[in-house]
Amino acid sequence: MKLVHAWLKIPFWQRVAAGFVLGALAGWLMGPAAQTWFGPLGTVYVNLIKMIAIPLVFFAVVSAVGSLAGQRSIAALAGRTFLWFAITAVLAVAVGLAFGLVLKPGVGVDMGSLQVAENYRQRDVPGPLDVLINIVPENPFRALAALGAGKAGDGQNVIVPSNFTILQVIFFAGLIGFALVKLGAKTAGVRALMDESRELMIQVTRFVLEATPIGTFGLIAALVGSYGFGQLVPLGKFVIALYAACAFHVVVVYSGLLLAHGLSPLKFFRGAAPAMQVGFVASSSFAALPLSLSSATHNLGVDRNYAGFAVPLGASIKMDGCGAIYPALGAVFIAQFMGLELSTGQYFIIALASVLGSFGTAGVPGTAVIMATVVISAAGLPLEAIGILYAIDRILDMMRTMTNVTGQVLVPVLVAKQTGLLDREAFERASSNVGIEDASGRDPG
């Protein structure tokens, strides 16, 4: 027990950082064998996160809507949230275009050294109407089980695994929350049960998150061991450009927005660090969602009820890295690589398609590839070039997702500050621990 207590006293971010460094070292030393030996650790961790995500979102949204509806206008809060989603998306597109024009990642690339990834398949882009229709689940239990309707090769309807269902869960949970408010005292017991279920899932989340350092070790060891540096060299300039653009957006743009609201960027990044770390390692906003919720509420003082619907919503449609910076930078790269001159009109189309497309493809699996397809086809550039970038997509996705997750925590903080839903004392403390609480209610360390 002393060893466990000593381990838990180490700050959470330091434990995750240690897992990252040791995983990279193990992958480098063992090579492809690291995938076999350590890959399952990462897979189990991601499965644990996915296991808690749906019930956590469901109970959090039901409880949040049921509580907020009696206090203030949910429509006004949702409007502010969407507005900031759009503002930060516009800024992200501008950053992506600027870094593409300044760093010129597509200039001087040896065409002979590049080839389309073997596993790349061109994606079908759903129309905005299809996305809106699919938000309403045919079967809410199927949505809660992360299953969707599909068609087999012979045209028969079948049930298939789906990543789209998080928006359907939010819709169904919100409907239940409104119904509980409408029924008032008749459903007081059910509302109390939803609140208690949310607390239960938050505690389960704390247990699961203690596995993050081990999961980080397994994911990074498998990645470094199986990827190697050979695939990165031909597209090294693009990797550098993307990482630099995302870092600039997170450190400079987000910091500027925080300072404009009278908030300390250092304290924000300290509180958001656990979610950012998991987003980077797991390359999934969905996998980082439980940590994003904990970071926003426990670490940064955002009202639980507001965060309960704003953070899951952001995990579905707030994609500054995948939906704005990457497609804008990718379009500039492809134009430079192909020796094409982009007109002012094309730059405008790229910007508009990046901002609107991220909302129009909300919840669709493979957001980055879908968004790149939308933007590049809108600009009239050859779609085949996306397959070249897909060869290094796993490396790119780490930084893209960390940017997504940071924005998904940032917007609720900004809106909470504007609407009086931010606990300033909690924000100033800005804890970076989100693990198991001790009996006194404080996190260890």
Secondary structure per residue as TSV (DSSP state, phi and psi in degrees):
chain	resnum	aa	ss	phi	psi
A	1	M	-	360.0	-34.0
A	2	K	H	-63.4	-38.1
A	3	L	H	-64.9	-42.9
A	4	V	H	-63.7	-43.6
A	5	H	H	-63.0	-41.2
A	6	A	H	-64.2	-38.8
A	7	W	H	-63.6	-43.6
A	8	L	H	-71.1	-21.1
A	9	K	H	-75.6	-18.8
A	10	I	S	-71.7	129.9
A	11	P	-	-50.5	141.2
A	12	F	H	-54.7	-45.9
A	13	W	H	-64.8	-31.3
A	14	Q	H	-70.6	-37.5
A	15	R	H	-64.6	-41.3
A	16	V	H	-66.9	-41.7
A	17	A	H	-61.8	-39.3
A	18	A	H	-63.9	-41.9
A	19	G	H	-61.4	-38.3
A	20	F	H	-64.2	-49.6
A	21	V	H	-64.3	-46.8
A	22	L	H	-65.6	-36.0
A	23	G	H	-65.0	-43.3
A	24	A	H	-62.0	-40.7
A	25	L	H	-65.2	-44.6
A	26	A	H	-63.6	-41.1
A	27	G	H	-65.1	-38.6
A	28	W	H	-67.7	-39.7
A	29	L	H	-75.0	-37.1
A	30	M	H	-95.3	-18.4
A	31	G	T	66.6	-146.0
A	32	P	T	-57.2	-24.5
A	33	A	H	-64.3	-21.8
A	34	A	H	-62.8	-31.6
A	35	Q	H	-62.1	-41.0
A	36	T	H	-71.6	-44.0
A	37	W	H	-80.9	-40.6
A	38	F	H	-110.3	-17.2
A	39	G	H	-54.3	-42.1
A	40	P	H	-58.9	-30.3
A	41	L	H	-61.3	-43.9
A	42	G	H	-67.1	-39.5
A	43	T	H	-63.6	-44.3
A	44	V	H	-62.4	-41.1
A	45	Y	H	-62.8	-47.4
A	46	V	H	-63.0	-38.1
A	47	N	H	-63.7	-38.4
A	48	L	H	-61.9	-43.6
A	49	I	H	-63.9	-45.2
A	50	K	H	-65.1	-31.5
A	51	M	H	-60.7	-39.7
A	52	I	H	-91.4	-16.5
A	53	A	H	-63.3	-50.0
A	54	I	H	-63.5	-52.4
A	55	P	H	-62.7	-34.2
A	56	L	H	-63.5	-46.4
A	57	V	H	-64.2	-44.3
A	58	F	H	-59.4	-53.7
A	59	F	H	-68.6	-34.7
A	60	A	H	-66.0	-42.6
A	61	V	H	-70.5	-43.5
A	62	V	H	-58.9	-47.4
A	63	S	H	-64.7	-41.0
A	64	A	H	-65.5	-48.9
A	65	V	H	-64.7	-41.5
A	66	G	H	-62.2	-31.9
A	67	S	H	-87.0	-44.3
A	68	L	H	-68.8	-32.5
A	69	A	T	-61.0	-26.7
A	70	G	T	-89.7	-4.8
A	71	Q	T	-109.6	-45.8
A	72	R	S	-156.1	172.2
A	73	S	-	-73.0	116.7
A	74	I	H	-65.3	-35.2
A	75	A	H	-60.2	-41.1
A	76	A	H	-65.8	-42.6
A	77	L	H	-64.4	-43.5
A	78	A	H	-63.0	-39.8
A	79	G	H	-61.6	-45.3
A	80	R	H	-62.6	-40.8
A	81	T	H	-63.3	-47.7
A	82	F	H	-63.3	-37.1
A	83	L	H	-60.5	-44.4
A	84	W	H	-71.9	-30.9
A	85	F	H	-57.5	-45.6
A	86	A	H	-69.1	-43.4
A	87	I	H	-60.6	-48.7
A	88	T	H	-68.0	-29.8
A	89	A	H	-65.9	-42.6
A	90	V	H	-61.0	-44.7
A	91	L	H	-62.8	-38.5
A	92	A	H	-65.7	-41.0
A	93	V	H	-61.9	-42.8
A	94	A	H	-61.0	-40.1
A	95	V	H	-64.7	-45.0
A	96	G	H	-60.3	-45.2
A	97	L	H	-65.1	-43.1
A	98	A	H	-62.3	-45.0
A	99	F	H	-69.1	-31.9
A	100	G	H	-65.7	-40.2
A	101	L	H	-74.2	-34.2
A	102	V	H	-80.6	-48.0
A	103	L	H	-85.3	-18.9
A	104	K	-	48.0	62.4
A	105	P	T	-67.5	-19.1
A	106	G	T	-93.6	-4.1
A	107	V	T	-85.7	130.5
A	108	G	T	81.6	9.5
A	109	V	-	-78.3	132.4
A	110	D	-	-75.6	110.1
A	111	M	G	-62.6	-30.4
A	112	G	G	-69.5	-20.2
A	113	S	G	-89.4	-2.3
A	114	L	-	-112.0	147.7
A	115	Q	-	-149.7	155.9
A	116	V	-	-68.6	136.7
A	117	A	-	-59.1	139.5
A	118	E	T	-63.1	-33.0
A	119	N	T	-93.3	10.6
A	120	Y	-	-79.4	131.5
A	121	R	-	-129.9	130.9
A	122	Q	-	-64.0	131.6
A	123	R	-	-90.8	145.0
A	124	D	-	-80.2	131.8
A	125	V	-	-95.5	116.9
A	126	P	-	-71.9	148.3
A	127	G	-	-75.5	158.3
A	128	P	H	-56.1	-35.9
A	129	L	H	-64.9	-39.3
A	130	D	H	-61.4	-41.9
A	131	V	H	-62.4	-45.0
A	132	L	H	-63.5	-42.3
A	133	I	H	-63.4	-40.8
A	134	N	H	-74.6	-10.0
A	135	I	H	-65.3	-30.9
A	136	V	S	-86.8	116.3
A	137	P	-	-76.1	138.9
A	138	E	S	-66.4	-38.4
A	139	N	-	-137.1	108.0
A	140	P	H	-62.5	-29.7
A	141	F	H	-70.1	-33.1
A	142	R	H	-68.0	-38.6
A	143	A	H	-64.7	-42.6
A	144	L	H	-65.1	-25.7
A	145	A	T	-90.4	7.9
A	146	A	T	57.0	41.0
A	147	L	E	-119.9	145.4
A	148	G	E	-128.9	171.7
A	149	A	E	-89.4	137.3
A	150	G	E	-142.9	-176.6
A	151	K	E	-125.7	136.3
A	152	A	-	-78.5	176.4
A	153	G	T	-61.5	-28.9
A	154	D	T	-89.2	6.4
A	155	G	S	91.2	-2.8
A	156	Q	-	-75.1	145.9
A	157	N	E	-73.5	133.1
A	158	V	E	-136.0	164.8
A	159	I	E	-99.9	129.3
A	160	V	E	-131.0	155.6
A	161	P	E	-61.5	144.5
A	162	S	-	-144.1	141.0
A	163	N	S	-97.3	-1.9
A	164	F	T	-77.8	-17.9
A	165	T	H	-69.8	-10.4
A	166	I	H	-62.9	-38.6
A	167	L	H	-67.2	-36.1
A	168	Q	H	-66.2	-38.0
A	169	V	H	-64.9	-43.5
A	170	I	H	-60.5	-43.6
A	171	F	H	-61.9	-49.7
A	172	F	H	-64.5	-43.1
A	173	A	H	-65.1	-39.4
A	174	G	H	-63.6	-38.9
A	175	L	H	-63.1	-42.7
A	176	I	H	-64.1	-41.7
A	177	G	H	-59.3	-44.5
A	178	F	H	-64.0	-37.8
A	179	A	H	-65.2	-38.5
A	180	L	H	-63.7	-39.0
A	181	V	H	-66.0	-43.3
A	182	K	H	-61.9	-38.9
A	183	L	H	-80.1	-15.8
A	184	G	G	59.7	-128.7
A	185	A	G	-63.5	-22.7
A	186	K	G	-60.8	-30.7
A	187	T	G	-113.0	25.4
A	188	A	H	-57.9	-38.7
A	189	G	H	-65.6	-40.7
A	190	V	H	-66.9	-40.8
A	191	R	H	-62.6	-41.3
A	192	A	H	-63.4	-38.6
A	193	L	H	-64.0	-40.8
A	194	M	H	-63.7	-41.1
A	195	D	H	-64.0	-42.8
A	196	E	H	-67.9	-35.9
A	197	S	H	-65.8	-37.4
A	198	R	H	-62.0	-45.1
A	199	E	H	-61.9	-39.1
A	200	L	H	-61.3	-46.7
A	201	M	H	-67.9	-31.9
A	202	I	H	-63.8	-40.7
A	203	Q	H	-68.7	-40.4
A	204	V	H	-60.3	-39.6
A	205	T	H	-59.6	-41.7
A	206	R	H	-60.7	-40.5
A	207	F	H	-61.4	-47.9
A	208	V	H	-63.2	-38.8
A	209	L	H	-66.2	-19.3
A	210	E	T	-67.1	-16.2
A	211	A	T	-85.0	-1.6
A	212	T	H	-57.4	-45.6
A	213	P	H	-59.2	-39.7
A	214	I	H	-68.9	-42.9
A	215	G	H	-62.6	-39.5
A	216	T	H	-60.9	-44.7
A	217	F	H	-56.3	-49.3
A	218	G	H	-65.1	-42.7
A	219	L	H	-65.2	-45.5
A	220	I	H	-71.3	-39.4
A	221	A	H	-60.6	-45.0
A	222	A	H	-64.5	-40.1
A	223	L	H	-65.7	-51.1
A	224	V	H	-64.8	-40.2
A	225	G	H	-67.7	-37.3
A	226	S	H	-91.7	-22.9
A	227	Y	H	-84.6	-53.9
A	228	G	-	73.2	172.7
A	229	F	S	-98.3	-7.8
A	230	G	T	-61.9	-36.3
A	231	Q	T	-75.2	-20.5
A	232	L	T	-83.5	-28.8
A	233	V	S	-58.5	-50.1
A	234	P	T	-62.1	-31.9
A	235	L	T	-109.4	24.7
A	236	G	H	-58.9	-37.6
A	237	K	H	-65.8	-36.4
A	238	F	H	-70.1	-40.6
A	239	V	H	-59.8	-45.5
A	240	I	H	-62.8	-43.1
A	241	A	H	-62.9	-43.7
A	242	L	H	-65.3	-46.2
A	243	Y	H	-63.3	-40.3
A	244	A	H	-66.4	-42.0
A	245	A	H	-64.8	-44.3
A	246	C	H	-65.3	-42.3
A	247	A	H	-62.3	-41.6
A	248	F	H	-62.9	-43.6
A	249	H	I	-62.9	-43.9
A	250	V	I	-70.1	-49.1
A	251	V	I	-78.9	-42.7
A	252	V	I	-91.8	-54.0
A	253	V	I	-66.5	-51.4
A	254	Y	H	-62.9	-39.8
A	255	S	H	-62.3	-40.1
A	256	G	H	-61.7	-41.6
A	257	L	H	-65.4	-39.5
A	258	L	H	-64.9	-45.0
A	259	L	H	-62.6	-37.0
A	260	A	H	-64.3	-22.8
A	261	H	T	-99.6	9.1
A	262	G	T	73.9	25.9
A	263	L	-	-113.7	147.0
A	264	S	-	-80.2	120.9
A	265	P	H	-60.6	-38.4
A	266	L	H	-61.5	-42.3
A	267	K	H	-70.5	-35.1
A	268	F	H	-62.8	-49.1
A	269	F	H	-66.8	-31.7
A	270	R	H	-65.0	-44.1
A	271	G	H	-69.9	-34.0
A	272	A	H	-86.2	-8.7
A	273	A	H	-53.8	-44.4
A	274	P	H	-59.3	-43.4
A	275	A	H	-66.4	-40.0
A	276	M	H	-62.8	-41.3
A	277	Q	H	-62.9	-47.0
A	278	V	H	-67.6	-38.3
A	279	G	H	-58.4	-42.1
A	280	F	H	-66.3	-45.0
A	281	V	H	-74.4	-45.8
A	282	A	H	-84.8	-17.3
A	283	S	-	55.4	41.8
A	284	S	-	-153.0	119.2
A	285	S	H	-64.3	-33.6
A	286	F	H	-65.6	-42.7
A	287	A	H	-66.5	-32.7
A	288	A	H	-84.3	-6.2
A	289	L	H	-56.2	-47.6
A	290	P	H	-58.4	-39.7
A	291	L	H	-70.3	-35.2
A	292	S	H	-62.2	-42.5
A	293	L	H	-62.9	-46.5
A	294	S	H	-64.2	-40.8
A	295	S	I	-64.0	-43.8
A	296	A	I	-66.7	-40.7
A	297	T	I	-89.3	-59.2
A	298	H	I	-70.2	-43.9
A	299	N	I	-84.5	-37.6
A	300	L	T	-113.3	-2.6
A	301	G	-	80.5	17.5
A	302	V	B	-72.3	137.7
A	303	D	-	-51.7	130.2
A	304	R	H	-59.6	-40.1
A	305	N	H	-67.2	-42.1
A	306	Y	H	-67.8	-46.9
A	307	A	H	-61.3	-28.4
A	308	G	H	-61.0	-27.0
A	309	F	H	-111.6	-24.6
A	310	A	H	-72.4	-42.0
A	311	V	H	-69.2	-47.7
A	312	P	H	-60.8	-36.6
A	313	L	H	-63.1	-43.0
A	314	G	H	-62.2	-37.1
A	315	A	H	-64.6	-18.8
A	316	S	H	-93.8	-35.7
A	317	I	H	-128.0	-5.9
A	318	K	-	-99.0	95.8
A	319	M	-	-129.5	68.7
A	320	D	H	-62.6	-35.0
A	321	G	I	-78.5	-55.3
A	322	C	I	-76.2	-36.2
A	323	G	I	-99.5	-8.1
A	324	A	I	-130.0	-62.5
A	325	I	I	-64.5	-49.6
A	326	Y	H	-62.9	-51.5
A	327	P	H	-64.9	-35.8
A	328	A	H	-66.4	-47.9
A	329	L	H	-64.8	-39.6
A	330	G	H	-63.8	-38.4
A	331	A	H	-64.3	-42.2
A	332	V	H	-65.7	-41.5
A	333	F	H	-59.5	-47.2
A	334	I	H	-64.1	-41.0
A	335	A	H	-61.8	-44.4
A	336	Q	H	-67.0	-41.5
A	337	F	H	-62.5	-38.9
A	338	M	T	-87.2	-2.6
A	339	G	T	71.3	32.2
A	340	L	-	-103.7	143.6
A	341	E	-	-95.2	125.0
A	342	L	-	-87.3	134.3
A	343	S	-	-83.4	168.5
A	344	T	H	-59.5	-39.2
A	345	G	H	-62.6	-38.7
A	346	Q	H	-67.5	-39.0
A	347	Y	H	-62.3	-40.4
A	348	F	H	-64.3	-41.5
A	349	I	H	-63.7	-41.4
A	350	I	H	-59.8	-46.3
A	351	A	H	-63.8	-46.9
A	352	L	H	-65.5	-43.9
A	353	A	H	-65.6	-34.8
A	354	S	H	-66.6	-43.8
A	355	V	H	-71.0	-51.2
A	356	L	H	-72.6	-34.8
A	357	G	H	-64.7	-33.7
A	358	S	H	-64.6	-32.0
A	359	F	H	-79.4	-36.8
A	360	G	H	-71.2	-19.3
A	361	T	T	-110.3	23.2
A	362	A	T	-55.2	128.5
A	363	G	T	80.5	-3.9
A	364	V	-	-78.5	131.3
A	365	P	S	-59.7	149.2
A	366	G	S	68.1	47.3
A	367	T	H	-55.3	-43.5
A	368	A	H	-62.0	-46.2
A	369	V	H	-68.5	-40.7
A	370	I	H	-60.3	-47.3
A	371	M	H	-64.7	-41.3
A	372	A	H	-61.3	-39.9
A	373	T	H	-62.6	-45.6
A	374	V	H	-60.1	-50.8
A	375	V	H	-69.2	-45.3
A	376	I	H	-69.2	-38.3
A	377	S	H	-69.4	-37.3
A	378	A	H	-63.3	-34.4
A	379	A	T	-83.3	-3.1
A	380	G	T	76.4	26.0
A	381	L	-	-98.1	157.8
A	382	P	-	-67.7	124.6
A	383	L	G	-69.8	-23.4
A	384	E	G	-59.8	-26.8
A	385	A	G	-68.0	-19.8
A	386	I	H	-61.6	-33.9
A	387	G	H	-63.1	-27.3
A	388	I	H	-67.6	-45.5
A	389	L	H	-68.9	-27.1
A	390	Y	H	-64.6	-22.5
A	391	A	T	-62.6	-26.5
A	392	I	T	-116.1	23.2
A	393	D	H	-62.1	-34.8
A	394	R	H	-63.3	-40.7
A	395	I	H	-67.2	-43.7
A	396	L	H	-64.8	-36.8
A	397	D	H	-66.5	-26.4
A	398	M	H	-62.3	-49.8
A	399	M	H	-74.0	-37.4
A	400	R	H	-59.1	-46.3
A	401	T	H	-69.4	-37.8
A	402	M	H	-61.0	-38.0
A	403	T	H	-65.6	-44.0
A	404	N	H	-54.7	-52.3
A	405	V	H	-63.0	-40.5
A	406	T	H	-60.5	-43.2
A	407	G	H	-66.2	-33.9
A	408	Q	H	-68.8	-24.0
A	409	V	H	-89.3	-35.5
A	410	L	H	-62.9	-49.5
A	411	V	H	-59.5	-46.5
A	412	P	H	-58.7	-34.2
A	413	V	H	-65.2	-44.5
A	414	L	H	-64.4	-46.2
A	415	V	H	-66.1	-40.2
A	416	A	H	-62.3	-38.4
A	417	K	H	-64.6	-40.2
A	418	Q	H	-70.0	-29.3
A	419	T	H	-108.0	7.0
A	420	G	T	76.1	20.6
A	421	L	-	-102.5	13.0
A	422	L	B	-106.3	124.0
A	423	D	-	-78.5	98.8
A	424	R	H	-63.4	-33.5
A	425	E	H	-64.8	-42.9
A	426	A	H	-65.0	-39.6
A	427	F	H	-63.1	-41.8
A	428	E	H	-66.3	-31.2
A	429	R	H	-72.9	-38.6
A	430	A	-	43.1	63.2
A	431	S	-	-65.2	150.3
A	432	S	-	-112.6	13.1
A	433	N	-	-103.5	135.3
A	434	V	-	-134.9	22.8
A	435	G	S	-92.8	-151.3
A	436	I	-	-64.6	130.8
A	437	E	-	-85.4	147.1
A	438	D	-	-84.0	-177.5
A	439	A	T	-64.1	-25.3
A	440	S	T	-80.9	-4.7
A	441	G	S	90.1	4.4
A	442	R	-	-102.7	149.2
A	443	D	-	-73.8	147.3
A	444	P	-	-65.0	148.6
A	445	G	-	80.8	360.0
